[in-house]
Amino acid sequence: MGRRGGDSFRRAGRRKISNVVWWVLSGIALLLFFLILSKAGHIEPRPSIPKRRYRNDKFLEGMNMTEEMLSPTSVARQVNDQIALAKAFVVIAKESKNLQFAWDLSAQIRNSQLLLSSAATRRSPLTVLESEPTIRDMAVLLYQAQQLHYDSATMIMRLKASIQALEEQMSSVSEKSSKYGQIAAEEVPKSLYCLGVSLTTEWFQNLDLQRNLKERSRVDSKLTDNSLYHFCVFSDNIIATSVVVNSTALNSKAPEKVVFHLVTNEINYAAMKAWFAINMDNLRGVTVEVQKFEDFSWLNASYVPVLKQLQDSDTQSYYFSGHNDDGRTPIKFRNPKYLSMLNHLRFYIPEVFPALKKVVFLDDDVVVQKDLSPLFSIDLNKNVNGAVETCMETFHRYHKYLNYSHPLIRSHFDPDACGWAFGMNVFDLVEWRKRNVTGIYHYWQEKNVDRTLWKLGTLPPGLLTFYGLTEALEASWHILGLGYTNVDARMIEKGAVLHFNGNLKPWLKIGIEKYKPLWERYVDYSSPFMQQCNFH
């Protein structure tokens, strides 16, 4: 009995453990079932596909472009492309003188633009159905353009031919413009001619005028006084010379110390004397002497190379006929004024004024704005010529003025040497005589009888003559360019001497208008002779 009871107890314990295990396993299975079920119901999100970057995306940023315009199937883009091509064909059609076809293309372009405008207004993309007639009509015209050979290759050939024709026309017009401009620059205005005639008549009719000037010149010791400020001007232009004298007198701090030595030619001698005799009281005490170069006995062909060259038939033909080189030489190089003694007299200043030690040379196309007396105290360091250098630009170096293919030029002068300007120069006449500068000038002038060393003007022989004998002056003493180009207003304001070098002289109609007042302020328009000759 006790044995059977123990067995029963053991069996009951085993059943109880089995039930627990079963329930545990069932719970685990149930948990696994729910876990699997929950995972099955949860959908993992797919990884996002990065937006594709296109090659020109960076370029397109900031541009007003829509996705429709970029789409390969966009109707609007097709219409826009047709318009762009049609506009190019309109230009070609006009160039080809096919104006009717150009008009047809322009009309169809307007139709296509209206189609795009209506779509933009309603804010919906174009459909194939509504745009098909417009696209088709434009396509027909574009095909017609291709049949007319309106392609790029043909257009390039036509444009090349047009450009060549235009270049030839431009060359011809430029040559004519140069000739007519030179003629206009050399023209003596009627008013200036009238003034010369009127003053000459006055001089010979007014004996008192002659007597007063002769008496004043006889007693005037200032003409050779080296403690004074001596200026020289060589000119046949009465008004231009008067402006130089007037502007110097009005801006001088000591006008009574200023002496002007004027040299002109026989034709204008009486008129020049009459003008300054009549207006002497308006010059604030400035002394004026007038001479004519024909009175200089030393100025003859045996001494002066330019006068000798004038007797040469080839030189006469070159400057006065213009037919010996088939027009290869520009007209400006053939201007007879470059053989004028008034132009070359600057190389004979010590002979013209034998008693003077220092002078300031002024061209007749300058205006003086400041007191020039400090020029006479500048140390030229044993040099002969004081001048403002002009080599800030490459154009104004020696190689631009002289023929460096010639061995004589090549062996004597640095091609990159700095150029300088005639028009306002301080000359030490003592050093000039000591170094025989006029003899140097004669040497180079005689070497250039065939015009192979230089062609134009007095500056090239000046560069050769004063090579190594020139002292650079401060740039504000001499401002150039008012007769051919734009000049910085600040430079003009600071400038002591303004130079109207170039063809556009202020007394001519072709002068630069904005610079004329700088010159005209020193013209005496109240003179009865000026009014009589219609100066205004």
Number of C-alpha atoms within 10 A of each C-alpha: 6 7 7 9 10 11 12 12 10 12 11 12 12 11 11 12 11 12 12 11 12 12 12 12 12 12 12 12 12 12 12 12 11 12 11 11 11 10 10 9 8 8 7 7 6 6 6 6 6 6 6 6 8 8 8 8 9 10 8 11 9 8 8 6 10 8 8 14 15 11 11 10 10 16 20 22 17 14 22 16 11 17 23 11 12 22 15 14 24 22 16 22 20 14 15 13 11 13 14 11 17 21 14 13 23 17 13 18 23 12 17 21 14 12 17 19 12 13 14 12 8 8 9 9 15 19 12 12 7 10 17 13 11 15 19 11 13 23 15 10 17 19 12 13 20 11 10 10 13 20 14 12 10 12 17 11 11 15 14 12 12 13 12 12 12 12 12 12 12 12 12 12 12 12 14 12 12 15 15 13 16 16 15 16 18 13 10 13 14 12 16 19 13 17 23 26 17 17 21 21 14 18 22 14 11 12 10 11 16 17 10 11 17 12 10 13 15 8 9 13 9 18 21 15 15 13 12 18 23 24 22 23 23 25 21 22 18 22 21 23 21 19 22 23 29 23 22 26 27 19 15 20 14 17 19 16 18 24 24 23 19 21 23 23 18 14 13 20 21 23 24 28 23 25 21 20 18 14 13 15 10 13 18 15 15 21 23 22 17 18 19 20 17 14 10 11 7 12 17 13 13 9 11 19 19 19 16 14 18 16 11 11 9 15 18 14 15 17 19 12 11 17 11 12 9 7 9 9 13 12 16 16 15 20 19 14 14 18 18 13 20 18 15 19 16 20 20 15 18 21 16 19 16 11 13 19 19 23 25 22 21 24 22 24 24 27 29 28 20 18 18 21 18 8 16 18 7 12 11 20 10 13 18 25 23 27 24 24 20 18 16 10 9 13 13 18 21 22 20 15 20 22 18 20 11 12 10 13 18 14 9 11 17 14 16 13 15 20 25 23 19 21 24 23 24 23 23 22 22 14 18 21 16 9 14 10 20 19 14 16 20 18 15 18 21 15 13 15 17 13 13 14 22 22 19 16 19 16 15 18 25 20 24 20 21 19 16 13 19 23 21 15 19 11 16 16 20 26 27 26 14 26 22 15 13 12 14 9 9 8 15 20 12 16 20 22 25 27 25 27 20 15 19 22 23 23 18 16 12 14 19 20 11 10 17 17 12 16 21 15 13 20 19 19 14 10 13 10 18 19 14 12 17 14 18 11
